[in-house]
Amino acid sequence: MKIIATPDAPAAIGPYSQAVRVGDLLFTAGQIALDPATMEVVHGGVAEQTERVFANLRAVLAAEGLTFADVVKTTVFLRDMADFGAMNEVYAQAMGTHRPARSTVAVAGLPKDVRVEIELIAAAGR
């Protein structure tokens, strides 16, 4: 097991890793809309937060030479399902034509009162 850490994504705010690689699989921790430079939540609504989440995930993937094209599964956590449409637009832009498996779950709350959190699994060498 290899622990992944990059300064280009927010440092973990608890006792966990940004990501872990086991063989050809990379498992990310859930990313929220923290700016890695300030560790503050980005301003704006769910669209702006989702954009920051994808920037953070992109940085974690890049630390292992991976891209969104290597993603095989995502899990999206939304504080309010009314945000699904706005999140989904940003998600579609980030993923382009790539369509990994995805689950979207409504939750009662998220760290730092953000509106969205996303985790993913990527496969290297596919």
MMTF fields as JSON, N, C-alpha, C and O atoms, coordinates in Angstrom:
{
  "mmtfVersion": "1.0.0",
  "mmtfProducer": "UNKNOWN",
  "numBonds": 503,
  "numAtoms": 504,
  "numGroups": 126,
  "numChains": 1,
  "numModels": 1,
  "chainsPerModel": [1],
  "groupsPerChain": [126],
  "chainIdList": ["A"],
  "bondAtomList": [4, 2, 8, 6, 12, 10, 16, 14, 20, 18, 24, 22, 28, 26, 32, 30, 36, 34, 40, 38, 44, 42, 48, 46, 52, 50, 56, 54, 60, 58, 64, 62, 68, 66, 72, 70, 76, 74, 80, 78, 84, 82, 88, 86, 92, 90, 96, 94, 100, 98, 104, 102, 108, 106, 112, 110, 116, 114, 120, 118, 124, 122, 128, 126, 132, 130, 136, 134, 140, 138, 144, 142, 148, 146, 152, 150, 156, 154, 160, 158, 164, 162, 168, 166, 172, 170, 176, 174, 180, 178, 184, 182, 188, 186, 192, 190, 196, 194, 200, 198, 204, 202, 208, 206, 212, 210, 216, 214, 220, 218, 224, 222, 228, 226, 232, 230, 236, 234, 240, 238, 244, 242, 248, 246, 252, 250, 256, 254, 260, 258, 264, 262, 268, 266, 272, 270, 276, 274, 280, 278, 284, 282, 288, 286, 292, 290, 296, 294, 300, 298, 304, 302, 308, 306, 312, 310, 316, 314, 320, 318, 324, 322, 328, 326, 332, 330, 336, 334, 340, 338, 344, 342, 348, 346, 352, 350, 356, 354, 360, 358, 364, 362, 368, 366, 372, 370, 376, 374, 380, 378, 384, 382, 388, 386, 392, 390, 396, 394, 400, 398, 404, 402, 408, 406, 412, 410, 416, 414, 420, 418, 424, 422, 428, 426, 432, 430, 436, 434, 440, 438, 444, 442, 448, 446, 452, 450, 456, 454, 460, 458, 464, 462, 468, 466, 472, 470, 476, 474, 480, 478, 484, 482, 488, 486, 492, 490, 496, 494, 500, 498],
  "bondOrderList": [1, 1, 1, 1, 1, 1, 1, 1, 1, 1, 1, 1, 1, 1, 1, 1, 1, 1, 1, 1, 1, 1, 1, 1, 1, 1, 1, 1, 1, 1, 1, 1, 1, 1, 1, 1, 1, 1, 1, 1, 1, 1, 1, 1, 1, 1, 1, 1, 1, 1, 1, 1, 1, 1, 1, 1, 1, 1, 1, 1, 1, 1, 1, 1, 1, 1, 1, 1, 1, 1, 1, 1, 1, 1, 1, 1, 1, 1, 1, 1, 1, 1, 1, 1, 1, 1, 1, 1, 1, 1, 1, 1, 1, 1, 1, 1, 1, 1, 1, 1, 1, 1, 1, 1, 1, 1, 1, 1, 1, 1, 1, 1, 1, 1, 1, 1, 1, 1, 1, 1, 1, 1, 1, 1, 1],
  "groupList": [{"groupName": "MET", "atomNameList": ["N", "CA", "C", "O"], "elementList": ["N", "C", "C", "O"], "formalChargeList": [0, 0, 0, 0], "bondAtomList": [1, 0, 2, 1, 3, 2], "bondOrderList": [1, 1, 2], "singleLetterCode": "M", "chemCompType": "L-PEPTIDE LINKING"}, {"groupName": "LYS", "atomNameList": ["N", "CA", "C", "O"], "elementList": ["N", "C", "C", "O"], "formalChargeList": [0, 0, 0, 0], "bondAtomList": [1, 0, 2, 1, 3, 2], "bondOrderList": [1, 1, 2], "singleLetterCode": "K", "chemCompType": "L-PEPTIDE LINKING"}, {"groupName": "ILE", "atomNameList": ["N", "CA", "C", "O"], "elementList": ["N", "C", "C", "O"], "formalChargeList": [0, 0, 0, 0], "bondAtomList": [1, 0, 2, 1, 3, 2], "bondOrderList": [1, 1, 2], "singleLetterCode": "I", "chemCompType": "L-PEPTIDE LINKING"}, {"groupName": "ALA", "atomNameList": ["N", "CA", "C", "O"], "elementList": ["N", "C", "C", "O"], "formalChargeList": [0, 0, 0, 0], "bondAtomList": [1, 0, 2, 1, 3, 2], "bondOrderList": [1, 1, 2], "singleLetterCode": "A", "chemCompType": "L-PEPTIDE LINKING"}, {"groupName": "THR", "atomNameList": ["N", "CA", "C", "O"], "elementList": ["N", "C", "C", "O"], "formalChargeList": [0, 0, 0, 0], "bondAtomList": [1, 0, 2, 1, 3, 2], "bondOrderList": [1, 1, 2], "singleLetterCode": "T", "chemCompType": "L-PEPTIDE LINKING"}, {"groupName": "PRO", "atomNameList": ["N", "CA", "C", "O"], "elementList": ["N", "C", "C", "O"], "formalChargeList": [0, 0, 0, 0], "bondAtomList": [1, 0, 2, 1, 3, 2], "bondOrderList": [1, 1, 2], "singleLetterCode": "P", "chemCompType": "L-PEPTIDE LINKING"}, {"groupName": "ASP", "atomNameList": ["N", "CA", "C", "O"], "elementList": ["N", "C", "C", "O"], "formalChargeList": [0, 0, 0, 0], "bondAtomList": [1, 0, 2, 1, 3, 2], "bondOrderList": [1, 1, 2], "singleLetterCode": "D", "chemCompType": "L-PEPTIDE LINKING"}, {"groupName": "GLY", "atomNameList": ["N", "CA", "C", "O"], "elementList": ["N", "C", "C", "O"], "formalChargeList": [0, 0, 0, 0], "bondAtomList": [1, 0, 2, 1, 3, 2], "bondOrderList": [1, 1, 2], "singleLetterCode": "G", "chemCompType": "PEPTIDE LINKING"}, {"groupName": "TYR", "atomNameList": ["N", "CA", "C", "O"], "elementList": ["N", "C", "C", "O"], "formalChargeList": [0, 0, 0, 0], "bondAtomList": [1, 0, 2, 1, 3, 2], "bondOrderList": [1, 1, 2], "singleLetterCode": "Y", "chemCompType": "L-PEPTIDE LINKING"}, {"groupName": "SER", "atomNameList": ["N", "CA", "C", "O"], "elementList": ["N", "C", "C", "O"], "formalChargeList": [0, 0, 0, 0], "bondAtomList": [1, 0, 2, 1, 3, 2], "bondOrderList": [1, 1, 2], "singleLetterCode": "S", "chemCompType": "L-PEPTIDE LINKING"}, {"groupName": "GLN", "atomNameList": ["N", "CA", "C", "O"], "elementList": ["N", "C", "C", "O"], "formalChargeList": [0, 0, 0, 0], "bondAtomList": [1, 0, 2, 1, 3, 2], "bondOrderList": [1, 1, 2], "singleLetterCode": "Q", "chemCompType": "L-PEPTIDE LINKING"}, {"groupName": "VAL", "atomNameList": ["N", "CA", "C", "O"], "elementList": ["N", "C", "C", "O"], "formalChargeList": [0, 0, 0, 0], "bondAtomList": [1, 0, 2, 1, 3, 2], "bondOrderList": [1, 1, 2], "singleLetterCode": "V", "chemCompType": "L-PEPTIDE LINKING"}, {"groupName": "ARG", "atomNameList": ["N", "CA", "C", "O"], "elementList": ["N", "C", "C", "O"], "formalChargeList": [0, 0, 0, 0], "bondAtomList": [1, 0, 2, 1, 3, 2], "bondOrderList": [1, 1, 2], "singleLetterCode": "R", "chemCompType": "L-PEPTIDE LINKING"}, {"groupName": "LEU", "atomNameList": ["N", "CA", "C", "O"], "elementList": ["N", "C", "C", "O"], "formalChargeList": [0, 0, 0, 0], "bondAtomList": [1, 0, 2, 1, 3, 2], "bondOrderList": [1, 1, 2], "singleLetterCode": "L", "chemCompType": "L-PEPTIDE LINKING"}, {"groupName": "PHE", "atomNameList": ["N", "CA", "C", "O"], "elementList": ["N", "C", "C", "O"], "formalChargeList": [0, 0, 0, 0], "bondAtomList": [1, 0, 2, 1, 3, 2], "bondOrderList": [1, 1, 2], "singleLetterCode": "F", "chemCompType": "L-PEPTIDE LINKING"}, {"groupName": "GLU", "atomNameList": ["N", "CA", "C", "O"], "elementList": ["N", "C", "C", "O"], "formalChargeList": [0, 0, 0, 0], "bondAtomList": [1, 0, 2, 1, 3, 2], "bondOrderList": [1, 1, 2], "singleLetterCode": "E", "chemCompType": "L-PEPTIDE LINKING"}, {"groupName": "HIS", "atomNameList": ["N", "CA", "C", "O"], "elementList": ["N", "C", "C", "O"], "formalChargeList": [0, 0, 0, 0], "bondAtomList": [1, 0, 2, 1, 3, 2], "bondOrderList": [1, 1, 2], "singleLetterCode": "H", "chemCompType": "L-PEPTIDE LINKING"}, {"groupName": "ASN", "atomNameList": ["N", "CA", "C", "O"], "elementList": ["N", "C", "C", "O"], "formalChargeList": [0, 0, 0, 0], "bondAtomList": [1, 0, 2, 1, 3, 2], "bondOrderList": [1, 1, 2], "singleLetterCode": "N", "chemCompType": "L-PEPTIDE LINKING"}],
  "groupTypeList": [0, 1, 2, 2, 3, 4, 5, 6, 3, 5, 3, 3, 2, 7, 5, 8, 9, 10, 3, 11, 12, 11, 7, 6, 13, 13, 14, 4, 3, 7, 10, 2, 3, 13, 6, 5, 3, 4, 0, 15, 11, 11, 16, 7, 7, 11, 3, 15, 10, 4, 15, 12, 11, 14, 3, 17, 13, 12, 3, 11, 13, 3, 3, 15, 7, 13, 4, 14, 3, 6, 11, 11, 1, 4, 4, 11, 14, 13, 12, 6, 0, 3, 6, 14, 7, 3, 0, 17, 15, 11, 8, 3, 10, 3, 0, 7, 4, 16, 12, 5, 3, 12, 9, 4, 11, 3, 11, 3, 7, 13, 5, 1, 6, 11, 12, 11, 15, 2, 15, 13, 2, 3, 3, 3, 7, 12],
  "groupIdList": [1, 2, 3, 4, 5, 6, 7, 8, 9, 10, 11, 12, 13, 14, 15, 16, 17, 18, 19, 20, 21, 22, 23, 24, 25, 26, 27, 28, 29, 30, 31, 32, 33, 34, 35, 36, 37, 38, 39, 40, 41, 42, 43, 44, 45, 46, 47, 48, 49, 50, 51, 52, 53, 54, 55, 56, 57, 58, 59, 60, 61, 62, 63, 64, 65, 66, 67, 68, 69, 70, 71, 72, 73, 74, 75, 76, 77, 78, 79, 80, 81, 82, 83, 84, 85, 86, 87, 88, 89, 90, 91, 92, 93, 94, 95, 96, 97, 98, 99, 100, 101, 102, 103, 104, 105, 106, 107, 108, 109, 110, 111, 112, 113, 114, 115, 116, 117, 118, 119, 120, 121, 122, 123, 124, 125, 126],
  "secStructList": [7, 3, 3, 3, 7, 7, 6, 6, 1, 7, 7, 7, 1, 1, 1, 1, 7, 1, 3, 3, 3, 3, 6, 6, 3, 3, 3, 3, 7, 7, 5, 7, 1, 5, 7, 6, 6, 6, 7, 7, 5, 7, 1, 1, 1, 2, 2, 2, 2, 2, 2, 2, 2, 2, 2, 2, 2, 2, 2, 2, 2, 2, 6, 6, 6, 7, 7, 4, 4, 4, 3, 3, 3, 3, 3, 3, 3, 3, 1, 7, 4, 4, 4, 2, 2, 2, 2, 2, 2, 2, 2, 2, 2, 2, 2, 6, 6, 7, 7, 7, 3, 3, 3, 3, 3, 3, 7, 1, 7, 7, 4, 4, 4, 7, 1, 3, 3, 3, 3, 3, 3, 3, 3, 6, 6, 7],
  "xCoordList": [0.845, 0.0, 0.893, 1.861, 0.56, 1.327, 0.425, -0.659, 0.867, 0.129, 0.457, 1.625, -0.565, -0.392, -0.643, -1.654, 0.271, 0.11, 0.695, 1.807, -0.055, 0.418, 0.06, -1.029, 0.966, 0.646, -0.339, -0.826, -0.633, -1.541, -3.013, -3.901, -3.265, -4.625, -4.609, -3.543, -5.773, -5.798, -5.221, -5.452, -4.475, -3.977, -5.174, -6.202, -5.038, -6.106, -6.429, -5.531, -7.727, -8.134, -8.466, -9.13, -7.998, -8.205, -7.16, -6.22, -7.319, -6.343, -6.588, -6.978, -6.355, -6.528, -5.589, -4.958, -5.496, -4.63, -5.457, -6.647, -4.826, -5.507, -5.921, -6.998, -5.05, -5.346, -4.416, -3.391, -4.806, -4.005, -3.981, -5.011, -2.8, -2.681, -2.36, -1.444, -3.128, -2.922, -2.849, -3.856, -1.663, -1.493, -1.821, -1.278, -2.712, -3.103, -4.291, -4.746, -4.799, -5.976, -5.593, -4.78, -6.195, -6.029, -7.384, -8.373, -7.421, -8.645, -8.437, -7.539, -9.252, -9.1, -10.005, -11.044, -9.586, -10.473, -11.495, -11.275, -12.584, -13.539, -12.891, -12.247, -13.067, -12.547, -13.697, -14.77, -13.447, -14.425, -13.817, -12.686, -14.569, -14.184, -13.22, -13.484, -12.103, -11.066, -10.016, -9.559, -9.637, -8.521, -7.247, -7.043, -6.383, -5.2, -4.226, -3.452, -4.258, -3.341, -3.773, -2.937, -5.094, -5.595, -6.298, -6.503, -6.666, -7.461, -8.819, -9.413, -9.295, -10.613, -11.563, -11.148, -12.854, -13.877, -14.033, -14.077, -14.115, -14.297, -15.671, -16.626, -15.753, -17.017, -17.883, -17.378, -19.182, -20.104, -21.009, -21.017, -21.768, -22.716, -22.125, -20.907, -23.01, -22.562, -21.735, -20.836, -22.005, -21.218, -19.765, -18.848, -19.555, -18.192, -17.508, -16.32, -18.252, -17.67, -17.294, -16.241, -18.145, -17.859, -16.636, -15.829, -16.49, -15.299, -14.031, -13.042, -14.051, -12.887, -12.63, -11.48, -13.691, -13.545, -12.84, -11.923, -13.263, -12.636, -11.189, -10.353, -10.874, -9.478, -8.639, -7.513, -9.188, -8.476, -8.277, -7.186, -9.335, -9.232, -8.236, -7.469, -8.249, -7.307, -5.865, -5.006, -5.61, -4.26, -3.841, -2.695, -4.751, -4.437, -4.15, -3.189, -4.977, -4.732, -3.387, -2.624, -3.097, -1.855, -0.626, 0.421, -0.74, 0.394, 0.835, 1.973, -0.067, 0.258, 0.257, 0.25, 0.263, 0.304, -1.015, -1.04, -2.11, -3.431, -4.282, -3.967, -5.362, -6.302, -7.72, -7.919, -8.695, -10.089, -10.43, -11.375, -9.685, -9.918, -9.617, -10.058, -8.874, -8.537, -9.547, -9.443, -10.51, -11.483, -12.486, -13.031, -12.722, -13.685, -14.943, -15.972, -14.877, -16.042, -15.936, -14.86, -17.049, -17.113, -18.299, -19.29, -18.168, -19.288, -19.407, -18.451, -20.598, -20.884, -21.804, -22.822, -21.435, -22.261, -22.787, -22.005, -24.096, -24.723, -25.496, -26.2, -25.363, -26.124, -27.589, -28.457, -27.869, -29.238, -29.382, -28.665, -30.287, -30.469, -30.95, -30.891, -31.419, -31.772, -30.536, -30.663, -29.343, -28.083, -27.613, -26.58, -28.357, -27.912, -27.634, -26.592, -28.539, -28.387, -27.123, -26.377, -26.876, -25.683, -24.41, -23.438, -24.413, -23.253, -23.029, -21.896, -24.111, -24.018, -23.434, -22.703, -23.755, -23.191, -21.675, -20.952, -21.197, -19.752, -19.102, -18.03, -19.747, -19.25, -19.07, -18.031, -20.084, -20.028, -18.89, -18.199, -18.689, -17.586, -16.243, -15.348, -16.098, -14.823, -14.512, -13.367, -15.518, -15.306, -15.277, -14.789, -15.791, -15.815, -16.656, -17.775, -16.133, -16.896, -16.734, -17.409, -15.851, -15.62, -16.797, -17.253, -17.284, -18.449, -18.193, -18.614, -17.497, -17.298, -18.613, -19.57, -18.654, -19.806, -19.89, -18.87, -21.121, -21.276, -22.458, -23.487, -22.286, -23.387, -23.483, -22.465, -24.704, -24.922, -25.836, -26.912, -25.398, -26.085, -26.373, -25.502, -27.581, -27.922, -27.5, -27.743, -26.868, -26.399, -26.906, -27.264, -26.931, -27.436, -26.454, -26.869, -25.174, -24.18, -22.84, -22.588, -21.971, -20.626, -19.632, -20.018, -18.352, -17.358, -17.34, -17.525, -17.117, -17.004, -18.25, -18.194, -19.373, -20.66, -20.678, -21.44, -19.837, -19.831, -21.082, -21.805, -21.328, -22.521, -22.258, -23.195, -20.977, -20.652, -19.302, -18.376, -19.225, -17.977, -17.951, -18.977, -16.776, -16.657, -15.415, -14.349, -15.566, -14.433, -14.427, -15.451, -13.273, -13.216, -12.228, -11.377, -12.379, -11.453, -10.957, -11.75, -9.646, -9.052, -8.206, -7.69, -8.08, -7.285, -6.165, -6.414, -4.936, -3.772, -3.547, -3.919, -2.942, -2.555, -3.696, -3.548, -4.828, -5.974, -5.956, -6.845],
  "yCoordList": [-1.174, 0.0, 1.24, 1.32, 2.193, 3.43, 4.604, 4.755, 5.432, 6.624, 7.743, 7.989, 8.41, 9.497, 10.826, 10.994, 11.76, 13.105, 14.097, 13.911, 15.145, 16.2, 17.562, 17.733, 18.528, 19.873, 20.596, 21.675, 20.007, 20.626, 20.364, 20.863, 19.586, 19.334, 19.626, 19.626, 19.875, 20.183, 19.043, 17.866, 19.416, 18.429, 17.808, 18.46, 16.567, 15.891, 16.669, 17.151, 16.785, 17.516, 16.556, 16.926, 15.335, 14.315, 13.23, 13.381, 12.129, 11.04, 10.107, 8.953, 10.622, 9.854, 10.404, 11.442, 9.716, 10.113, 10.725, 10.439, 11.572, 12.101, 10.955, 10.975, 9.965, 8.783, 7.656, 7.868, 6.455, 5.262, 4.469, 4.282, 4.01, 3.166, 1.749, 1.516, 0.813, -0.601, -1.258, -1.368, -1.686, -2.243, -1.184, -0.079, -1.531, -0.605, 0.269, 1.073, 0.125, 0.898, 2.052, 1.899, 3.208, 4.391, 4.731, 4.887, 4.842, 5.18, 6.553, 6.727, 7.528, 8.845, 8.967, 8.314, 9.806, 10.237, 11.181, 11.691, 11.409, 12.388, 13.761, 14.173, 14.465, 15.827, 16.809, 16.623, 17.861, 18.934, 20.191, 20.17, 21.27, 22.493, 23.362, 24.541, 22.773, 23.537, 23.99, 23.207, 25.245, 25.761, 25.256, 25.529, 24.526, 23.964, 25.02, 24.743, 26.217, 27.268, 27.886, 28.255, 27.993, 28.68, 27.747, 28.098, 26.556, 25.595, 26.185, 25.773, 27.134, 27.729, 27.186, 26.845, 27.11, 26.692, 27.786, 28.969, 27.398, 28.383, 29.029, 28.412, 30.27, 31.004, 30.576, 30.098, 30.75, 30.44, 29.283, 28.798, 28.854, 27.771, 26.418, 26.239, 25.471, 24.097, 23.979, 23.14, 24.782, 24.703, 25.084, 24.38, 26.186, 26.617, 25.612, 25.329, 25.077, 24.074, 22.808, 22.222, 22.39, 21.183, 21.397, 20.483, 22.584, 22.885, 22.74, 22.179, 23.242, 23.124, 21.67, 21.231, 20.925, 19.503, 18.784, 17.996, 19.053, 18.393, 18.852, 18.053, 20.106, 20.56, 19.792, 19.39, 19.592, 18.839, 17.383, 16.833, 16.764, 15.378, 15.243, 14.281, 16.202, 16.192, 16.2, 15.491, 17.0, 17.085, 15.77, 15.343, 15.137, 13.85, 12.79, 12.031, 12.742, 11.796, 12.064, 11.135, 13.343, 13.71, 13.308, 13.015, 13.29, 12.884, 11.459, 11.081, 10.669, 9.286, 9.099, 7.97, 10.217, 10.137, 9.704, 9.181, 9.912, 9.505, 10.725, 11.85, 10.483, 11.535, 11.024, 9.883, 11.877, 11.455, 10.3, 9.557, 10.136, 9.016, 7.67, 6.629, 7.68, 6.448, 6.112, 5.063, 6.983, 6.794, 5.714, 5.722, 4.779, 3.709, 3.838, 3.248, 4.614, 4.752, 6.056, 6.424, 6.749, 7.939, 7.802, 7.137, 8.443, 8.583, 10.063, 10.695, 10.604, 12.012, 12.091, 11.402, 12.933, 13.175, 14.604, 15.552, 14.758, 16.075, 16.351, 15.479, 17.553, 17.941, 18.159, 18.028, 18.498, 18.755, 18.263, 18.735, 17.333, 16.799, 17.867, 17.66, 18.99, 20.097, 20.628, 21.306, 20.324, 20.741, 19.778, 20.013, 18.7, 17.663, 18.221, 17.921, 19.019, 19.533, 20.358, 20.153, 21.287, 22.136, 21.309, 21.51, 20.384, 19.511, 18.676, 18.517, 18.144, 17.253, 17.956, 17.34, 19.242, 19.997, 20.1, 19.877, 20.434, 20.545, 19.167, 19.037, 18.142, 16.773, 16.371, 15.828, 16.64, 16.281, 17.009, 16.418, 18.269, 19.03, 18.44, 18.297, 18.099, 17.565, 16.208, 15.938, 15.356, 13.999, 13.929, 12.947, 14.952, 14.914, 13.746, 13.548, 12.978, 11.842, 10.577, 9.578, 10.616, 9.45, 9.29, 10.273, 8.08, 7.826, 6.685, 5.555, 6.972, 5.92, 5.614, 6.384, 4.504, 4.202, 5.296, 5.845, 5.61, 6.675, 6.395, 5.875, 6.749, 6.789, 8.214, 8.877, 8.691, 10.011, 9.823, 9.234, 10.329, 10.082, 11.408, 12.274, 11.564, 12.727, 12.428, 11.341, 13.412, 13.243, 14.394, 15.457, 14.169, 15.181, 16.339, 17.458, 16.088, 17.136, 16.7, 15.51, 17.679, 17.416, 18.286, 19.298, 17.9, 18.69, 20.156, 20.466, 21.033, 22.475, 23.047, 24.102, 22.34, 22.796, 22.984, 23.805, 22.223, 22.315, 21.655, 20.96, 21.874, 21.335, 20.019, 19.274, 19.729, 18.544, 17.964, 18.688, 16.647, 15.912, 14.794, 14.169, 14.539, 13.482, 12.653, 13.194, 11.327, 10.411, 9.582, 9.451, 9.024, 8.21, 7.07, 7.034, 6.146, 5.025, 5.096, 5.236, 4.999, 5.016, 3.757, 3.192, 3.339, 2.158, 2.553, 3.066, 2.313, 2.59, 1.414, 0.28, 1.696, 0.633, -0.149, -1.333, 0.494, -0.24, -0.235, -0.806],
  "zCoordList": [0.0, 0.0, 0.0, 0.757, -0.848, -0.96, -0.599, -1.164, 0.337, 0.734, -0.247, -0.548, -0.74, -1.702, -1.001, -0.319, -1.17, -0.619, -1.612, -2.106, -1.9, -2.786, -2.195, -1.646, -2.303, -1.822, -2.742, -2.403, -3.903, -4.866, -4.548, -5.24, -3.507, -3.012, -1.517, -0.902, -0.925, 0.506, 1.346, 1.07, 2.362, 3.316, 4.029, 4.211, 4.425, 5.16, 6.432, 7.122, 6.734, 7.942, 9.083, 10.051, 8.952, 9.972, 9.807, 9.026, 10.543, 10.478, 9.286, 9.456, 8.096, 6.86, 5.792, 5.993, 4.663, 3.551, 2.434, 2.307, 1.621, 0.435, -0.484, -1.079, -0.587, -1.395, -0.98, -0.333, -1.372, -1.139, -2.439, -3.087, -2.805, -3.997, -3.558, -2.77, -4.08, -3.838, -5.217, -5.915, -5.594, -6.927, -7.973, -7.943, -8.898, -9.954, -9.578, -10.391, -8.36, -7.948, -7.03, -6.118, -7.288, -6.449, -5.842, -6.557, -4.532, -3.799, -3.174, -2.349, -3.554, -2.937, -1.717, -1.619, -0.806, 0.267, -0.365, -1.463, 0.312, -0.17, -0.192, 0.773, -1.302, -1.425, -1.29, -1.864, -0.517, -0.398, -1.019, -1.504, -0.999, -1.708, -0.915, -0.68, -0.504, 0.185, -0.81, -1.642, -0.725, -1.5, -0.824, 0.359, -1.538, -0.884, -0.355, 0.561, -0.921, -0.478, 0.848, 1.673, 1.045, 2.244, 3.224, 4.386, 2.749, 3.526, 3.924, 4.92, 3.15, 3.343, 2.281, 1.174, 2.64, 1.687, 0.635, 0.971, -0.629, -1.702, -1.584, -1.114, -2.016, -1.995, -3.167, -4.183, -3.022, -4.103, -3.747, -2.616, -4.735, -4.548, -4.875, -4.904, -5.121, -5.358, -6.643, -6.702, -7.666, -8.895, -8.624, -9.047, -7.926, -7.604, -6.689, -6.846, -5.74, -4.85, -5.619, -5.372, -6.544, -7.326, -8.213, -8.384, -8.775, -9.573, -8.735, -9.206, -7.495, -6.615, -6.251, -6.213, -5.983, -5.666, -6.817, -6.585, -8.056, -9.198, -9.39, -9.811, -9.095, -9.157, -8.136, -8.429, -6.947, -5.915, -6.332, -6.183, -6.853, -7.299, -8.455, -8.506, -9.376, -10.497, -9.973, -10.496, -8.946, -8.373, -7.725, -7.869, -7.023, -6.384, -7.451, -7.331, -8.484, -9.58, -10.245, -10.512, -10.514, -11.201, -10.401, -10.979, -9.085, -8.244, -8.557, -8.277, -9.137, -9.521, -11.035, -11.525, -11.78, -13.237, -13.847, -14.961, -13.133, -13.604, -13.958, -13.571, -14.698, -15.077, -14.842, -14.425, -15.113, -14.963, -15.913, -15.65, -17.003, -17.923, -17.255, -17.743, -16.15, -15.425, -14.327, -13.69, -14.105, -13.03, -13.42, -14.524, -12.488, -12.735, -11.886, -12.217, -10.779, -9.896, -9.132, -8.661, -9.011, -8.159, -7.212, -7.513, -6.076, -5.15, -4.823, -4.374, -5.056, -4.801, -3.593, -3.525, -2.648, -1.472, -1.56, -1.633, -1.554, -1.624, -0.344, 0.165, 0.166, 1.345, 1.007, 1.87, -0.269, -0.709, -2.149, -3.031, -2.401, -3.755, -4.736, -5.948, -4.237, -5.129, -5.858, -6.877, -5.343, -5.966, -7.055, -7.682, -7.285, -8.212, -9.61, -10.193, -10.15, -11.517, -11.694, -12.652, -10.78, -10.882, -10.713, -11.441, -9.759, -9.576, -10.83, -11.284, -11.383, -12.527, -13.76, -14.535, -13.944, -15.073, -14.949, -15.92, -13.766, -13.551, -13.676, -14.267, -13.122, -13.208, -14.677, -15.054, -15.501, -16.923, -17.628, -18.459, -17.309, -17.913, -17.504, -18.338, -16.244, -15.749, -16.366, -16.73, -16.485, -16.991, -18.522, -19.082, -19.197, -20.662, -21.142, -20.668, -22.067, -22.606, -21.769, -22.016, -20.792, -19.92, -18.954, -18.37, -18.784, -17.931, -16.956, -17.202, -15.836, -14.837, -14.123, -14.212, -13.427, -12.573, -11.509, -11.091, -11.07, -10.076, -9.174, -9.605, -7.921, -6.962, -6.46, -6.262, -6.253, -5.659, -4.465, -4.576, -3.321, -2.066, -1.369, -1.291, -0.869, -0.044, 1.396, 1.92, 2.017, 3.391, 4.256, 3.749, 5.557, 6.491, 6.664, 6.963, 6.483, 6.652, 6.116, 5.934, 5.863, 5.366, 6.131, 6.715, 6.133, 6.865, 6.416, 5.239, 7.375, 7.126, 6.447, 5.816, 6.584, 6.072, 4.548, 4.037, 3.818, 2.356, 1.788, 2.501, 0.517, -0.131, -0.871, -1.16, -1.18, -1.98, -1.556, -1.189, -1.619, -1.407, -2.437, -2.704, -3.018, -4.024, -3.728, -3.434, -3.811, -3.73, -4.996, -5.667, -5.324, -6.543, -6.416, -5.528, -7.341, -7.506, -8.944, -9.875, -9.12, -10.456, -10.635, -9.672, -11.882, -12.217, -13.161, -14.252, -12.74, -13.587, -14.53, -14.228, -15.66, -16.573, -17.169, -17.472, -17.341, -17.909, -19.398, -20.028]
}
